[in-house]
Each structure stands twice: as structure tokens, then as C-alpha cells.
């Protein structure tokens, strides 16, 4: 017999929608266990590298 889930999938989806829409982290705590969802963050590697100082004419 499996144990009952702490948080239902529907609740997690609602939390994810709130996190994405408001760009915040959402946490709930049940019996001392914390469950959180954060919005997607853009990958740091996907950004263009900054130009080096040699590329500029002064």
C-alpha cells in the first residue's frame, strides 16, 4: 500500500502558474516539510558574452 501524497498534482500546477505569472517563489509547509516552486530562469549560458575592452576604440 502506498502512502498518500503530501501535495496533489493539481495543487502543484496551481503553484507553478502563480510562480510563473508573478515571477515569485511559492512555498507551502506541511508537517515541517517545505515544498517550493520557482519560475523558470533564463539560462546564464544562453546569454551573449560581454564585449572585451579591446573591441572598443577610445
NORQUIGI-V378654 format. One record per residue. SS is DSSP state (H for helix, E for strand, C for the rest). PHI is phi in whole degrees, 0 to 359 (* if undefined). BURIAL is # if it has 16 or more other ideal C-beta (glycine too) atoms within 10 Angstrom, else .. Layout:
ss->[SS:SS]
phi->[PHI:PHI]
burial->[BURIAL:BURIAL]
This chain:
ss->[C:C:C:C:C:C:C:C:H:H:H:H:H:H:H:H:H:H:H:H:H:H:C:C:C:E:E:E:E:E:C:C:E:E:E:E:E:C:C:C:C:C:C:H:H:H:C:C:C:C:C:C:H:H:H:C:C:C]
phi->[*:271:277:290:294:292:230:284:300:297:294:297:295:298:297:296:297:295:299:290:292:253:54:229:263:249:235:230:232:228:53:81:257:257:235:228:226:245:290:295:250:297:292:294:291:282:280:288:291:289:292:278:295:292:282:253:262:255]
burial->[.:.:.:.:.:.:.:.:.:.:.:.:.:.:#:.:.:.:#:.:.:.:.:.:.:#:.:.:.:.:.:.:.:.:.:.:#:.:.:.:.:.:.:.:.:.:.:.:.:.:.:.:.:.:.:.:.:.]
